[in-house]
Amino acid sequence: MSMQGSFLRILRTVHGWLGIIVLPWALSMGLTGLYMNHSGFVLSFFPQDEFSESRLDELKPPAPITRENARSLAKSIWPRQPVQKLWQEDYHGRPSFFAETSKGWVILSIPTGHHYVKTPYTRRTFTPKEGLVHSKIYWGNIFEDLHETGWLGGGLGTWLADLFCIALVLFGVSGSMMWSIPRIGRLIKGWAN
């Protein structure tokens, strides 16, 4: 076998393995890239359960809601996470206490006593008597994080997305070489004759 033939065989093997390795991320990047350009279209495939919060206005807490209630609630949800920040502002048109931890936020409505457990990807709504009454997934945040970092959370940086980019470049270069080397060889032989 010629040196060119051996090189092309190795190149095909490398190209094939790179294709298998990059396939999951290529699909993920394609879907998330489509979301970046056409968010409404992509999100239409991930319908959200509609929930009217008007019934929450009828709730009345058994005792006045305080900052300490919000802190205690956050500690009961994430026992090993200290409350990093505690403040008051309106949420969904109601004055609320926010308790922030490294895992997410607990938002406690002052006039109604219901609360939200919110992370970058989800929001769950709870009432004192019924418990969980609604869940919402923030698909946009999920798609953006997948596109930017290659996984969810981003706590480990962008190295997985960077590796995918390098593998994709190598995939393209190896494919281009597999296509061009035989053609260049034939062209050179044609000129030599």
Secondary structure as the mmCIF struct_conf table of DSSP 4:
data_model
#
loop_
_struct_conf.conf_type_id
_struct_conf.id
_struct_conf.beg_label_comp_id
_struct_conf.beg_label_asym_id
_struct_conf.beg_label_seq_id
_struct_conf.end_label_comp_id
_struct_conf.end_label_asym_id
_struct_conf.end_label_seq_id
HELX_RH_AL_P HELX_RH_AL_P1 MET A 3 ASN A 37
HELX_RH_AL_P HELX_RH_AL_P2 SER A 39 LEU A 43
TURN_TY1_P TURN_TY1_P1 SER A 44 PHE A 45
BEND BEND1 PHE A 46 PHE A 46
HELX_LH_PP_P HELX_LH_PP_P1 PRO A 47 GLU A 50
HELX_RH_3T_P HELX_RH_3T_P1 GLU A 53 GLU A 58
BEND BEND2 PRO A 62 ALA A 63
HELX_RH_AL_P HELX_RH_AL_P3 ARG A 67 ILE A 77
BEND BEND3 TRP A 78 TRP A 78
TURN_TY1_P TURN_TY1_P2 PRO A 79 ARG A 80
BEND BEND4 GLN A 81 GLN A 81
STRN STRN1 LYS A 85 TYR A 91
TURN_TY1_P TURN_TY1_P3 HIS A 92 GLY A 93
STRN STRN2 ARG A 94 GLU A 100
BEND BEND5 SER A 102 LYS A 103
STRN STRN3 TRP A 105 SER A 109
TURN_TY1_P TURN_TY1_P4 ILE A 110 THR A 112
STRN STRN4 HIS A 115 LYS A 118
BEND BEND6 PRO A 120 TYR A 121
STRN STRN5 THR A 122 THR A 127
TURN_TY1_P TURN_TY1_P5 PRO A 128 GLU A 130
STRN STRN6 GLY A 131 ILE A 137
HELX_RH_AL_P HELX_RH_AL_P4 TRP A 139 THR A 149
BEND BEND7 GLY A 150 GLY A 153
TURN_TY1_P TURN_TY1_P6 GLY A 155 THR A 158
HELX_RH_AL_P HELX_RH_AL_P5 TRP A 159 ALA A 192
#
